[in-house]
């Protein structure tokens, strides 16, 4: 019966896999940072547009005499 896991006697065979692991982990970290920054930018834009929308509606309500207390 063949062994299920392969553990090489020569430990230098681990070097390429460790390099690939380092590359993929670094890429994952960079992707996470980029996604978080983009998300923060979108959130700030949404907050600005939402505030502007609420201010516009409040101004319209005041002009119509339908002032809503906050």
PDB file of N, H, CA, C and O in Angstrom:
ATOM      1  N   UNK A   1       0.846  -1.183   0.000  1.00  0.00           N
ATOM      2  CA  UNK A   1       0.000   0.000   0.000  1.00  0.00           C
ATOM      3  C   UNK A   1       0.887   1.241   0.000  1.00  0.00           C
ATOM      4  O   UNK A   1       1.879   1.320   0.725  1.00  0.00           O
ATOM      5  N   UNK A   2       0.494   2.228  -0.853  1.00  0.00           N
ATOM      6  H   UNK A   2      -0.312   2.164  -1.442  1.00  0.00           H
ATOM      7  CA  UNK A   2       1.288   3.449  -0.954  1.00  0.00           C
ATOM      8  C   UNK A   2       1.019   4.354   0.241  1.00  0.00           C
ATOM      9  O   UNK A   2      -0.093   4.403   0.766  1.00  0.00           O
ATOM     10  N   UNK A   3       2.045   5.057   0.654  1.00  0.00           N
ATOM     11  H   UNK A   3       2.949   5.016   0.228  1.00  0.00           H
ATOM     12  CA  UNK A   3       1.818   6.001   1.754  1.00  0.00           C
ATOM     13  C   UNK A   3       0.918   7.154   1.287  1.00  0.00           C
ATOM     14  O   UNK A   3       1.011   7.608   0.147  1.00  0.00           O
ATOM     15  N   UNK A   4       0.063   7.608   2.175  1.00  0.00           N
ATOM     16  H   UNK A   4      -0.012   7.240   3.102  1.00  0.00           H
ATOM     17  CA  UNK A   4      -0.887   8.659   1.830  1.00  0.00           C
ATOM     18  C   UNK A   4      -0.202  10.014   1.703  1.00  0.00           C
ATOM     19  O   UNK A   4      -0.503  10.776   0.784  1.00  0.00           O
ATOM     20  N   UNK A   5       0.711  10.318   2.612  1.00  0.00           N
ATOM     21  H   UNK A   5       0.955   9.698   3.358  1.00  0.00           H
ATOM     22  CA  UNK A   5       1.413  11.590   2.583  1.00  0.00           C
ATOM     23  C   UNK A   5       2.857  11.370   2.166  1.00  0.00           C
ATOM     24  O   UNK A   5       3.457  10.340   2.471  1.00  0.00           O
ATOM     25  N   UNK A   6       3.403  12.351   1.464  1.00  0.00           N
ATOM     26  H   UNK A   6       2.916  13.188   1.216  1.00  0.00           H
ATOM     27  CA  UNK A   6       4.788  12.252   1.010  1.00  0.00           C
ATOM     28  C   UNK A   6       5.633  13.235   1.802  1.00  0.00           C
ATOM     29  O   UNK A   6       5.434  14.447   1.715  1.00  0.00           O
ATOM     30  N   UNK A   7       6.568  12.716   2.569  1.00  0.00           N
ATOM     31  H   UNK A   7       6.730  11.731   2.639  1.00  0.00           H
ATOM     32  CA  UNK A   7       7.516  13.535   3.319  1.00  0.00           C
ATOM     33  C   UNK A   7       8.905  13.231   2.784  1.00  0.00           C
ATOM     34  O   UNK A   7       9.454  12.162   3.053  1.00  0.00           O
ATOM     35  N   UNK A   8       9.482  14.168   2.024  1.00  0.00           N
ATOM     36  H   UNK A   8       9.036  15.036   1.806  1.00  0.00           H
ATOM     37  CA  UNK A   8      10.779  13.880   1.410  1.00  0.00           C
ATOM     38  C   UNK A   8      11.908  13.823   2.443  1.00  0.00           C
ATOM     39  O   UNK A   8      11.896  14.521   3.457  1.00  0.00           O
ATOM     40  N   UNK A   9      12.868  12.973   2.144  1.00  0.00           N
ATOM     41  H   UNK A   9      12.878  12.406   1.321  1.00  0.00           H
ATOM     42  CA  UNK A   9      14.047  12.870   3.007  1.00  0.00           C
ATOM     43  C   UNK A   9      14.907  14.124   2.846  1.00  0.00           C
ATOM     44  O   UNK A   9      15.445  14.648   3.822  1.00  0.00           O
ATOM     45  N   UNK A  10      15.030  14.597   1.605  1.00  0.00           N
ATOM     46  H   UNK A  10      14.593  14.171   0.812  1.00  0.00           H
ATOM     47  CA  UNK A  10      15.806  15.798   1.323  1.00  0.00           C
ATOM     48  C   UNK A  10      14.925  17.020   1.576  1.00  0.00           C
ATOM     49  O   UNK A  10      14.004  17.299   0.809  1.00  0.00           O
ATOM     50  N   UNK A  11      15.208  17.730   2.635  1.00  0.00           N
ATOM     51  H   UNK A  11      15.957  17.503   3.258  1.00  0.00           H
ATOM     52  CA  UNK A  11      14.360  18.855   3.035  1.00  0.00           C
ATOM     53  C   UNK A  11      14.454  20.038   2.078  1.00  0.00           C
ATOM     54  O   UNK A  11      13.644  20.959   2.179  1.00  0.00           O
ATOM     55  N   UNK A  12      15.405  20.047   1.163  1.00  0.00           N
ATOM     56  H   UNK A  12      16.063  19.298   1.081  1.00  0.00           H
ATOM     57  CA  UNK A  12      15.496  21.140   0.190  1.00  0.00           C
ATOM     58  C   UNK A  12      14.332  21.105  -0.803  1.00  0.00           C
ATOM     59  O   UNK A  12      14.114  22.077  -1.528  1.00  0.00           O
ATOM     60  N   UNK A  13      13.591  20.012  -0.846  1.00  0.00           N
ATOM     61  H   UNK A  13      13.769  19.223  -0.258  1.00  0.00           H
ATOM     62  CA  UNK A  13      12.423  19.930  -1.721  1.00  0.00           C
ATOM     63  C   UNK A  13      11.274  20.791  -1.190  1.00  0.00           C
ATOM     64  O   UNK A  13      10.315  21.058  -1.913  1.00  0.00           O
ATOM     65  N   UNK A  14      11.366  21.214   0.040  1.00  0.00           N
ATOM     66  H   UNK A  14      12.146  20.997   0.627  1.00  0.00           H
ATOM     67  CA  UNK A  14      10.346  22.081   0.612  1.00  0.00           C
ATOM     68  C   UNK A  14      10.501  23.533   0.155  1.00  0.00           C
ATOM     69  O   UNK A  14       9.538  24.298   0.217  1.00  0.00           O
ATOM     70  N   UNK A  15      11.668  23.921  -0.293  1.00  0.00           N
ATOM     71  H   UNK A  15      12.451  23.300  -0.343  1.00  0.00           H
ATOM     72  CA  UNK A  15      11.952  25.318  -0.630  1.00  0.00           C
ATOM     73  C   UNK A  15      11.018  25.861  -1.720  1.00  0.00           C
ATOM     74  O   UNK A  15      10.446  26.934  -1.526  1.00  0.00           O
ATOM     75  N   UNK A  16      10.834  25.175  -2.854  1.00  0.00           N
ATOM     76  H   UNK A  16      11.298  24.303  -3.012  1.00  0.00           H
ATOM     77  CA  UNK A  16       9.917  25.718  -3.876  1.00  0.00           C
ATOM     78  C   UNK A  16       8.477  25.882  -3.365  1.00  0.00           C
ATOM     79  O   UNK A  16       7.798  26.853  -3.697  1.00  0.00           O
ATOM     80  N   UNK A  17       8.034  24.932  -2.565  1.00  0.00           N
ATOM     81  H   UNK A  17       8.587  24.143  -2.295  1.00  0.00           H
ATOM     82  CA  UNK A  17       6.662  25.052  -2.066  1.00  0.00           C
ATOM     83  C   UNK A  17       6.546  26.200  -1.064  1.00  0.00           C
ATOM     84  O   UNK A  17       5.511  26.865  -1.022  1.00  0.00           O
ATOM     85  N   UNK A  18       7.560  26.447  -0.271  1.00  0.00           N
ATOM     86  H   UNK A  18       8.401  25.907  -0.305  1.00  0.00           H
ATOM     87  CA  UNK A  18       7.530  27.571   0.655  1.00  0.00           C
ATOM     88  C   UNK A  18       7.565  28.904  -0.087  1.00  0.00           C
ATOM     89  O   UNK A  18       6.919  29.866   0.327  1.00  0.00           O
ATOM     90  N   UNK A  19       8.312  28.959  -1.172  1.00  0.00           N
ATOM     91  H   UNK A  19       8.837  28.177  -1.508  1.00  0.00           H
ATOM     92  CA  UNK A  19       8.342  30.177  -1.996  1.00  0.00           C
ATOM     93  C   UNK A  19       6.961  30.440  -2.588  1.00  0.00           C
ATOM     94  O   UNK A  19       6.483  31.574  -2.566  1.00  0.00           O
ATOM     95  N   UNK A  20       6.321  29.407  -3.113  1.00  0.00           N
ATOM     96  H   UNK A  20       6.709  28.485  -3.131  1.00  0.00           H
ATOM     97  CA  UNK A  20       4.978  29.569  -3.681  1.00  0.00           C
ATOM     98  C   UNK A  20       3.976  29.971  -2.598  1.00  0.00           C
ATOM     99  O   UNK A  20       3.109  30.811  -2.834  1.00  0.00           O
ATOM    100  N   UNK A  21       4.095  29.378  -1.423  1.00  0.00           N
ATOM    101  H   UNK A  21       4.800  28.695  -1.231  1.00  0.00           H
ATOM    102  CA  UNK A  21       3.222  29.740  -0.316  1.00  0.00           C
ATOM    103  C   UNK A  21       3.400  31.210   0.035  1.00  0.00           C
ATOM    104  O   UNK A  21       2.415  31.920   0.241  1.00  0.00           O
ATOM    105  N   UNK A  22       4.632  31.672   0.106  1.00  0.00           N
ATOM    106  H   UNK A  22       5.432  31.095  -0.061  1.00  0.00           H
ATOM    107  CA  UNK A  22       4.917  33.076   0.413  1.00  0.00           C
ATOM    108  C   UNK A  22       4.316  34.000  -0.651  1.00  0.00           C
ATOM    109  O   UNK A  22       3.744  35.039  -0.321  1.00  0.00           O
ATOM    110  N   UNK A  23       4.446  33.626  -1.913  1.00  0.00           N
ATOM    111  H   UNK A  23       4.911  32.782  -2.181  1.00  0.00           H
ATOM    112  CA  UNK A  23       3.902  34.443  -3.010  1.00  0.00           C
ATOM    113  C   UNK A  23       2.377  34.542  -2.900  1.00  0.00           C
ATOM    114  O   UNK A  23       1.818  35.631  -3.031  1.00  0.00           O
ATOM    115  N   UNK A  24       1.707  33.425  -2.662  1.00  0.00           N
ATOM    116  H   UNK A  24       2.161  32.540  -2.556  1.00  0.00           H
ATOM    117  CA  UNK A  24       0.244  33.439  -2.596  1.00  0.00           C
ATOM    118  C   UNK A  24      -0.270  34.158  -1.351  1.00  0.00           C
ATOM    119  O   UNK A  24      -1.279  34.860  -1.417  1.00  0.00           O
ATOM    120  N   UNK A  25       0.406  33.994  -0.227  1.00  0.00           N
ATOM    121  H   UNK A  25       1.226  33.425  -0.173  1.00  0.00           H
ATOM    122  CA  UNK A  25      -0.014  34.698   0.983  1.00  0.00           C
ATOM    123  C   UNK A  25       0.178  36.204   0.811  1.00  0.00           C
ATOM    124  O   UNK A  25      -0.677  36.991   1.217  1.00  0.00           O
ATOM    125  N   UNK A  26       1.298  36.605   0.211  1.00  0.00           N
ATOM    126  H   UNK A  26       1.993  35.966  -0.119  1.00  0.00           H
ATOM    127  CA  UNK A  26       1.537  38.021  -0.053  1.00  0.00           C
ATOM    128  C   UNK A  26       0.470  38.580  -0.997  1.00  0.00           C
ATOM    129  O   UNK A  26      -0.042  39.678  -0.778  1.00  0.00           O
ATOM    130  N   UNK A  27       0.142  37.833  -2.031  1.00  0.00           N
ATOM    131  H   UNK A  27       0.558  36.941  -2.209  1.00  0.00           H
ATOM    132  CA  UNK A  27      -0.908  38.263  -2.962  1.00  0.00           C
ATOM    133  C   UNK A  27      -2.261  38.388  -2.282  1.00  0.00           C
ATOM    134  O   UNK A  27      -3.017  39.317  -2.567  1.00  0.00           O
ATOM    135  N   UNK A  28      -2.568  37.471  -1.396  1.00  0.00           N
ATOM    136  H   UNK A  28      -1.954  36.716  -1.164  1.00  0.00           H
ATOM    137  CA  UNK A  28      -3.838  37.532  -0.670  1.00  0.00           C
ATOM    138  C   UNK A  28      -3.888  38.752   0.240  1.00  0.00           C
ATOM    139  O   UNK A  28      -4.926  39.406   0.341  1.00  0.00           O
ATOM    140  N   UNK A  29      -2.789  39.062   0.897  1.00  0.00           N
ATOM    141  H   UNK A  29      -1.946  38.531   0.815  1.00  0.00           H
ATOM    142  CA  UNK A  29      -2.738  40.230   1.778  1.00  0.00           C
ATOM    143  C   UNK A  29      -2.897  41.518   0.965  1.00  0.00           C
ATOM    144  O   UNK A  29      -3.640  42.418   1.357  1.00  0.00           O
ATOM    145  N   UNK A  30      -2.199  41.597  -0.164  1.00  0.00           N
ATOM    146  H   UNK A  30      -1.596  40.866  -0.482  1.00  0.00           H
ATOM    147  CA  UNK A  30      -2.300  42.782  -1.020  1.00  0.00           C
ATOM    148  C   UNK A  30      -3.726  42.942  -1.553  1.00  0.00           C
ATOM    149  O   UNK A  30      -4.256  44.053  -1.579  1.00  0.00           O
ATOM    150  N   UNK A  31      -4.345  41.842  -1.976  1.00  0.00           N
ATOM    151  H   UNK A  31      -3.914  40.939  -1.955  1.00  0.00           H
ATOM    152  CA  UNK A  31      -5.722  41.903  -2.478  1.00  0.00           C
ATOM    153  C   UNK A  31      -6.679  42.364  -1.388  1.00  0.00           C
ATOM    154  O   UNK A  31      -7.590  43.148  -1.653  1.00  0.00           O
ATOM    155  N   UNK A  32      -6.482  41.886  -0.169  1.00  0.00           N
ATOM    156  H   UNK A  32      -5.742  41.249   0.047  1.00  0.00           H
ATOM    157  CA  UNK A  32      -7.336  42.292   0.940  1.00  0.00           C
ATOM    158  C   UNK A  32      -7.194  43.781   1.227  1.00  0.00           C
ATOM    159  O   UNK A  32      -8.186  44.466   1.472  1.00  0.00           O
ATOM    160  N   UNK A  33      -5.970  44.279   1.198  1.00  0.00           N
ATOM    161  H   UNK A  33      -5.163  43.723   1.000  1.00  0.00           H
ATOM    162  CA  UNK A  33      -5.733  45.708   1.444  1.00  0.00           C
ATOM    163  C   UNK A  33      -6.403  46.548   0.365  1.00  0.00           C
ATOM    164  O   UNK A  33      -7.048  47.551   0.670  1.00  0.00           O
ATOM    165  N   UNK A  34      -6.255  46.144  -0.893  1.00  0.00           N
ATOM    166  H   UNK A  34      -5.732  45.329  -1.140  1.00  0.00           H
ATOM    167  CA  UNK A  34      -6.870  46.893  -2.000  1.00  0.00           C
ATOM    168  C   UNK A  34      -8.388  46.889  -1.880  1.00  0.00           C
ATOM    169  O   UNK A  34      -9.025  47.925  -2.074  1.00  0.00           O
ATOM    170  N   UNK A  35      -8.970  45.748  -1.566  1.00  0.00           N
ATOM    171  H   UNK A  35      -8.453  44.907  -1.408  1.00  0.00           H
ATOM    172  CA  UNK A  35     -10.428  45.654  -1.442  1.00  0.00           C
ATOM    173  C   UNK A  35     -10.932  46.514  -0.291  1.00  0.00           C
ATOM    174  O   UNK A  35     -11.960  47.178  -0.421  1.00  0.00           O
ATOM    175  N   UNK A  36     -10.218  46.509   0.840  1.00  0.00           N
ATOM    176  H   UNK A  36      -9.383  45.969   0.946  1.00  0.00           H
ATOM    177  CA  UNK A  36     -10.644  47.316   1.989  1.00  0.00           C
ATOM    178  C   UNK A  36     -10.558  48.810   1.672  1.00  0.00           C
ATOM    179  O   UNK A  36     -11.443  49.575   2.058  1.00  0.00           O
ATOM    180  N   UNK A  37      -9.503  49.231   0.974  1.00  0.00           N
ATOM    181  H   UNK A  37      -8.784  48.610   0.660  1.00  0.00           H
ATOM    182  CA  UNK A  37      -9.381  50.650   0.613  1.00  0.00           C
ATOM    183  C   UNK A  37     -10.492  51.069  -0.338  1.00  0.00           C
ATOM    184  O   UNK A  37     -11.085  52.136  -0.176  1.00  0.00           O
ATOM    185  N   UNK A  38     -10.772  50.234  -1.324  1.00  0.00           N
ATOM    186  H   UNK A  38     -10.291  49.368  -1.455  1.00  0.00           H
ATOM    187  CA  UNK A  38     -11.826  50.548  -2.286  1.00  0.00           C
ATOM    188  C   UNK A  38     -13.180  50.601  -1.583  1.00  0.00           C
ATOM    189  O   UNK A  38     -14.009  51.460  -1.882  1.00  0.00           O
ATOM    190  N   UNK A  39     -13.395  49.689  -0.660  1.00  0.00           N
ATOM    191  H   UNK A  39     -12.722  48.991  -0.417  1.00  0.00           H
ATOM    192  CA  UNK A  39     -14.651  49.672   0.083  1.00  0.00           C
ATOM    193  C   UNK A  39     -14.802  50.933   0.925  1.00  0.00           C
ATOM    194  O   UNK A  39     -15.894  51.495   1.005  1.00  0.00           O
ATOM    195  N   UNK A  40     -13.724  51.379   1.550  1.00  0.00           N
ATOM    196  H   UNK A  40     -12.837  50.922   1.485  1.00  0.00           H
ATOM    197  CA  UNK A  40     -13.775  52.605   2.349  1.00  0.00           C
ATOM    198  C   UNK A  40     -14.085  53.811   1.472  1.00  0.00           C
ATOM    199  O   UNK A  40     -14.840  54.693   1.882  1.00  0.00           O
ATOM    200  N   UNK A  41     -13.514  53.863   0.269  1.00  0.00           N
ATOM    201  H   UNK A  41     -12.900  53.146  -0.064  1.00  0.00           H
ATOM    202  CA  UNK A  41     -13.798  54.962  -0.654  1.00  0.00           C
ATOM    203  C   UNK A  41     -15.269  54.959  -1.052  1.00  0.00           C
ATOM    204  O   UNK A  41     -15.909  56.011  -1.071  1.00  0.00           O
ATOM    205  N   UNK A  42     -15.811  53.784  -1.371  1.00  0.00           N
ATOM    206  H   UNK A  42     -15.291  52.929  -1.356  1.00  0.00           H
ATOM    207  CA  UNK A  42     -17.206  53.693  -1.762  1.00  0.00           C
ATOM    208  C   UNK A  42     -18.122  54.084  -0.607  1.00  0.00           C
ATOM    209  O   UNK A  42     -19.152  54.726  -0.816  1.00  0.00           O
ATOM    210  N   UNK A  43     -17.748  53.699   0.609  1.00  0.00           N
ATOM    211  H   UNK A  43     -16.912  53.178   0.779  1.00  0.00           H
ATOM    212  CA  UNK A  43     -18.558  54.049   1.766  1.00  0.00           C
ATOM    213  C   UNK A  43     -18.586  55.555   1.982  1.00  0.00           C
ATOM    214  O   UNK A  43     -19.640  56.120   2.273  1.00  0.00           O
ATOM    215  N   UNK A  44     -17.438  56.209   1.841  1.00  0.00           N
ATOM    216  H   UNK A  44     -16.582  55.750   1.604  1.00  0.00           H
ATOM    217  CA  UNK A  44     -17.417  57.660   2.027  1.00  0.00           C
ATOM    218  C   UNK A  44     -18.229  58.358   0.941  1.00  0.00           C
ATOM    219  O   UNK A  44     -18.920  59.336   1.224  1.00  0.00           O
ATOM    220  N   UNK A  45     -18.157  57.871  -0.296  1.00  0.00           N
ATOM    221  H   UNK A  45     -17.595  57.076  -0.526  1.00  0.00           H
ATOM    222  CA  UNK A  45     -18.972  58.452  -1.368  1.00  0.00           C
ATOM    223  C   UNK A  45     -20.459  58.265  -1.076  1.00  0.00           C
ATOM    224  O   UNK A  45     -21.258  59.179  -1.281  1.00  0.00           O
ATOM    225  N   UNK A  46     -20.824  57.077  -0.598  1.00  0.00           N
ATOM    226  H   UNK A  46     -20.175  56.335  -0.432  1.00  0.00           H
ATOM    227  CA  UNK A  46     -22.222  56.806  -0.280  1.00  0.00           C
ATOM    228  C   UNK A  46     -22.704  57.702   0.847  1.00  0.00           C
ATOM    229  O   UNK A  46     -23.817  58.225   0.793  1.00  0.00           O
ATOM    230  N   UNK A  47     -21.874  57.884   1.871  1.00  0.00           N
ATOM    231  H   UNK A  47     -20.970  57.459   1.915  1.00  0.00           H
ATOM    232  CA  UNK A  47     -22.261  58.745   2.979  1.00  0.00           C
ATOM    233  C   UNK A  47     -22.439  60.191   2.514  1.00  0.00           C
ATOM    234  O   UNK A  47     -23.361  60.875   2.959  1.00  0.00           O
ATOM    235  N   UNK A  48     -21.566  60.656   1.624  1.00  0.00           N
ATOM    236  H   UNK A  48     -20.817  60.100   1.263  1.00  0.00           H
ATOM    237  CA  UNK A  48     -21.681  62.019   1.114  1.00  0.00           C
ATOM    238  C   UNK A  48     -22.964  62.191   0.311  1.00  0.00           C
ATOM    239  O   UNK A  48     -23.680  63.176   0.490  1.00  0.00           O
ATOM    240  N   UNK A  49     -23.260  61.247  -0.568  1.00  0.00           N
ATOM    241  H   UNK A  49     -22.678  60.447  -0.714  1.00  0.00           H
ATOM    242  CA  UNK A  49     -24.464  61.356  -1.391  1.00  0.00           C
ATOM    243  C   UNK A  49     -25.712  61.200  -0.545  1.00  0.00           C
ATOM    244  O   UNK A  49     -26.720  61.860  -0.798  1.00  0.00           O
ATOM    245  N   UNK A  50     -25.656  60.338   0.452  1.00  0.00           N
ATOM    246  H   UNK A  50     -24.837  59.802   0.657  1.00  0.00           H
ATOM    247  CA  UNK A  50     -26.810  60.156   1.327  1.00  0.00           C
ATOM    248  C   UNK A  50     -27.069  61.418   2.133  1.00  0.00           C
ATOM    249  O   UNK A  50     -28.217  61.842   2.264  1.00  0.00           O
ATOM    250  N   UNK A  51     -26.010  62.027   2.678  1.00  0.00           N
ATOM    251  H   UNK A  51     -25.077  61.682   2.571  1.00  0.00           H
ATOM    252  CA  UNK A  51     -26.170  63.274   3.425  1.00  0.00           C
ATOM    253  C   UNK A  51     -26.745  64.367   2.526  1.00  0.00           C
ATOM    254  O   UNK A  51     -27.635  65.112   2.937  1.00  0.00           O
ATOM    255  N   UNK A  52     -26.240  64.457   1.320  1.00  0.00           N
ATOM    256  H   UNK A  52     -25.517  63.851   0.986  1.00  0.00           H
ATOM    257  CA  UNK A  52     -26.725  65.475   0.387  1.00  0.00           C
ATOM    258  C   UNK A  52     -28.188  65.221   0.041  1.00  0.00           C
ATOM    259  O   UNK A  52     -28.965  66.168  -0.081  1.00  0.00           O
ATOM    260  N   UNK A  53     -28.568  63.972  -0.117  1.00  0.00           N
ATOM    261  H   UNK A  53     -27.937  63.203  -0.018  1.00  0.00           H
ATOM    262  CA  UNK A  53     -29.951  63.628  -0.436  1.00  0.00           C
ATOM    263  C   UNK A  53     -30.865  64.009   0.706  1.00  0.00           C
ATOM    264  O   UNK A  53     -31.927  64.591   0.489  1.00  0.00           O
ATOM    265  N   UNK A  54     -30.451  63.677   1.945  1.00  0.00           N
ATOM    266  H   UNK A  54     -29.588  63.204   2.121  1.00  0.00           H
ATOM    267  CA  UNK A  54     -31.272  64.026   3.093  1.00  0.00           C
ATOM    268  C   UNK A  54     -31.382  65.538   3.247  1.00  0.00           C
ATOM    269  O   UNK A  54     -32.458  66.042   3.569  1.00  0.00           O
ATOM    270  N   UNK A  55     -30.296  66.273   3.026  1.00  0.00           N
ATOM    271  H   UNK A  55     -29.421  65.864   2.765  1.00  0.00           H
ATOM    272  CA  UNK A  55     -30.337  67.721   3.132  1.00  0.00           C
ATOM    273  C   UNK A  55     -31.281  68.307   2.089  1.00  0.00           C
ATOM    274  O   UNK A  55     -32.034  69.235   2.382  1.00  0.00           O
ATOM    275  N   UNK A  56     -31.242  67.772   0.883  1.00  0.00           N
ATOM    276  H   UNK A  56     -30.629  67.018   0.645  1.00  0.00           H
ATOM    277  CA  UNK A  56     -32.120  68.243  -0.179  1.00  0.00           C
ATOM    278  C   UNK A  56     -33.583  67.986   0.174  1.00  0.00           C
ATOM    279  O   UNK A  56     -34.428  68.861  -0.015  1.00  0.00           O
ATOM    280  N   UNK A  57     -33.886  66.810   0.680  1.00  0.00           N
ATOM    281  H   UNK A  57     -33.201  66.098   0.834  1.00  0.00           H
ATOM    282  CA  UNK A  57     -35.263  66.486   1.057  1.00  0.00           C
ATOM    283  C   UNK A  57     -35.715  67.343   2.231  1.00  0.00           C
ATOM    284  O   UNK A  57     -36.862  67.786   2.269  1.00  0.00           O
ATOM    285  N   UNK A  58     -34.817  67.582   3.197  1.00  0.00           N
ATOM    286  H   UNK A  58     -33.884  67.222   3.166  1.00  0.00           H
ATOM    287  CA  UNK A  58     -35.175  68.438   4.333  1.00  0.00           C
ATOM    288  C   UNK A  58     -35.495  69.848   3.848  1.00  0.00           C
ATOM    289  O   UNK A  58     -36.464  70.454   4.306  1.00  0.00           O
ATOM    290  N   UNK A  59     -34.693  70.375   2.930  1.00  0.00           N
ATOM    291  H   UNK A  59     -33.906  69.883   2.559  1.00  0.00           H
ATOM    292  CA  UNK A  59     -34.942  71.716   2.397  1.00  0.00           C
ATOM    293  C   UNK A  59     -36.284  71.778   1.665  1.00  0.00           C
ATOM    294  O   UNK A  59     -37.018  72.759   1.781  1.00  0.00           O
ATOM    295  N   UNK A  60     -36.597  70.722   0.912  1.00  0.00           N
ATOM    296  H   UNK A  60     -36.001  69.925   0.818  1.00  0.00           H
ATOM    297  CA  UNK A  60     -37.865  70.688   0.199  1.00  0.00           C
ATOM    298  C   UNK A  60     -39.028  70.627   1.187  1.00  0.00           C
ATOM    299  O   UNK A  60     -40.046  71.291   0.987  1.00  0.00           O
ATOM    300  N   UNK A  61     -38.885  69.837   2.246  1.00  0.00           N
ATOM    301  H   UNK A  61     -38.058  69.298   2.407  1.00  0.00           H
ATOM    302  CA  UNK A  61     -39.946  69.731   3.243  1.00  0.00           C
ATOM    303  C   UNK A  61     -40.154  71.051   3.970  1.00  0.00           C
ATOM    304  O   UNK A  61     -41.290  71.421   4.267  1.00  0.00           O
ATOM    305  N   UNK A  62     -39.066  71.769   4.262  1.00  0.00           N
ATOM    306  H   UNK A  62     -38.143  71.469   4.021  1.00  0.00           H
ATOM    307  CA  UNK A  62     -39.193  73.065   4.919  1.00  0.00           C
ATOM    308  C   UNK A  62     -39.910  74.059   4.015  1.00  0.00           C
ATOM    309  O   UNK A  62     -40.722  74.856   4.484  1.00  0.00           O
ATOM    310  N   UNK A  63     -39.615  74.012   2.735  1.00  0.00           N
ATOM    311  H   UNK A  63     -38.955  73.364   2.355  1.00  0.00           H
ATOM    312  CA  UNK A  63     -40.261  74.930   1.800  1.00  0.00           C
ATOM    313  C   UNK A  63     -41.742  74.594   1.653  1.00  0.00           C
ATOM    314  O   UNK A  63     -42.569  75.486   1.466  1.00  0.00           O
ATOM    315  N   UNK A  64     -42.077  73.301   1.739  1.00  0.00           N
ATOM    316  H   UNK A  64     -41.405  72.576   1.891  1.00  0.00           H
ATOM    317  CA  UNK A  64     -43.467  72.878   1.626  1.00  0.00           C
ATOM    318  C   UNK A  64     -44.224  73.030   2.940  1.00  0.00           C
ATOM    319  O   UNK A  64     -45.445  72.878   2.975  1.00  0.00           O
ATOM    320  N   UNK A  65     -43.504  73.331   4.024  1.00  0.00           N
ATOM    321  H   UNK A  65     -42.513  73.456   3.995  1.00  0.00           H
ATOM    322  CA  UNK A  65     -44.155  73.442   5.315  1.00  0.00           C
ATOM    323  C   UNK A  65     -44.287  72.110   6.017  1.00  0.00           C
ATOM    324  O   UNK A  65     -45.002  72.013   7.014  1.00  0.00           O
ATOM    325  N   UNK A  66     -43.637  71.108   5.540  1.00  0.00           N
ATOM    326  H   UNK A  66     -43.056  71.187   4.730  1.00  0.00           H
ATOM    327  CA  UNK A  66     -43.686  69.772   6.143  1.00  0.00           C
ATOM    328  C   UNK A  66     -42.385  69.470   6.867  1.00  0.00           C
ATOM    329  O   UNK A  66     -41.730  68.468   6.582  1.00  0.00           O
ATOM    330  N   UNK A  67     -42.016  70.318   7.788  1.00  0.00           N
ATOM    331  H   UNK A  67     -42.548  71.132   8.020  1.00  0.00           H
ATOM    332  CA  UNK A  67     -40.747  70.139   8.493  1.00  0.00           C
ATOM    333  C   UNK A  67     -40.846  68.939   9.424  1.00  0.00           C
ATOM    334  O   UNK A  67     -41.793  68.821  10.202  1.00  0.00           O
ATOM    335  N   UNK A  68     -39.867  68.055   9.340  1.00  0.00           N
ATOM    336  H   UNK A  68     -39.098  68.151   8.708  1.00  0.00           H
ATOM    337  CA  UNK A  68     -39.836  66.850  10.170  1.00  0.00           C
ATOM    338  C   UNK A  68     -38.761  67.057  11.237  1.00  0.00           C
ATOM    339  O   UNK A  68     -37.608  67.354  10.927  1.00  0.00           O
ATOM    340  N   UNK A  69     -39.162  66.894  12.498  1.00  0.00           N
ATOM    341  H   UNK A  69     -40.099  66.653  12.750  1.00  0.00           H
ATOM    342  CA  UNK A  69     -38.200  67.029  13.601  1.00  0.00           C
ATOM    343  C   UNK A  69     -37.323  65.791  13.650  1.00  0.00           C
ATOM    344  O   UNK A  69     -37.787  64.667  13.461  1.00  0.00           O
ATOM    345  N   UNK A  70     -36.024  66.030  13.913  1.00  0.00           N
ATOM    346  H   UNK A  70     -35.647  66.944  14.067  1.00  0.00           H
ATOM    347  CA  UNK A  70     -35.078  64.901  13.996  1.00  0.00           C
ATOM    348  C   UNK A  70     -34.870  64.510  15.419  1.00  0.00           C
ATOM    349  O   UNK A  70     -34.112  63.583  15.700  1.00  0.00           O
TER     350      UNK A  70
END
